[in-house]
Amino acid sequence: MNDTPTLVRSRSDRMLAGVCGGIARRFGWSSSIVRLLYVLISIFSAGFPGILVYLVLWLLVPEEGAA
């Protein structure tokens, strides 16, 4: 049996769609740290289209509890 949590969008730990909350839960990190890192990487890296990546993850990652 696999004890590793799967990547799902969080229903309880969300600011917009729960993407960062789901990533944080998957890896056992603080959701605040994940959000901060995501914003910083998006701002300071011209090669990382943060908004586009977030929208794609929003569409592709299932919501927590969805069958």
NORGIKA-V634809 format. One record per pair of residues at least 24 apart in sequence whose C-alpha atoms are under 7 Angstrom apart, sorted by the first residue. I is the first residue (numbers start at 1). J is the second residue. If there is no record, write none. Layout:
# NORGIKA-V634809
{{I,J} {I,J}}
This chain:
# NORGIKA-V634809
{{8,61} {8,62} {8,63} {8,64} {9,61} {9,62} {9,63} {9,64} {10,63} {10,64} {11,64} {17,58} {19,57} {19,58}}
